[in-house]
C-alpha cells in the first residue's frame, strides 16, 4: 500500500455517482449515508499506481497525490 499515493476528488467535477467507491476493493473511499459525494477516508489503503478508480470515473474527477 502507498503512503504518498492516493486519489484526490475534484468535487466540482464529481457528480456523486459513487462509481469510484463501488469499484475500489481496498476501502479507500467512504460512501455517505445520505446522497452525496464520496470522500477519501483511508488513503493509506490505496495501491500505488493502480489508477482503477480514475479510469472508471465518468467525469474525470479523480487525480492522485504523488503525480508530477
N, C-alpha and C positions, 0 to 999 in steps of 0.2 A: 504494500500500500504506500501511498505517496504522502510526503509531508508538505511539499510546496506545489503540488499539482492538484487542482480541484476546480470544479465548474463555478462560474460566476454567471448569475442570471441577470440579463438586462430586462428589468421589469417593465420598461417602456415597450419592448417588443413582445414580451411574454403575454399570451392570451389566457393562461391558466388551464390549458388543456390537460396537463399532468402527464403528457406523453413521456417526458424525461423520468419522472418519478416511477411511473409504471414500468418503464424499460429497465431501470438500474437494479441489478441483482445484489448490489453491495450496500444498500441502505444509506446512500449519500443524502438523499432528499427527505424532507418532511412534507407530508401531504396535509394541507389544512383541513380541519374538521368541517368548517363552513366553506362554501365555494370561494375560491381564491387562488392565489399563486403559490407554487411550491417554494420552499426555502432549502438552502444547502445546510442541513443540520449536522452532518457528520463528514466534513471534508477529508478527514484522515482515512476514511474508508474508500476514497476514490483510487482506482487503479491507474497508475501513471501511464499516460499516453493512450488511454482507452478510446476516448472521444466518441463512444457509442451514443451517449445522450445528445451530444452536439450534432451528430449525423442524423439522428431521428427527429430532432426538433423541427416542427413545420414552419416556424417563424424565424429561425436563426438567432434565437435569443440567448444562446449559451456560448461563452468563451471560457478560457482557462487561465487561472493564475499560474504563472510559470512559463507561459508562452512569451516569446520575444516579440 
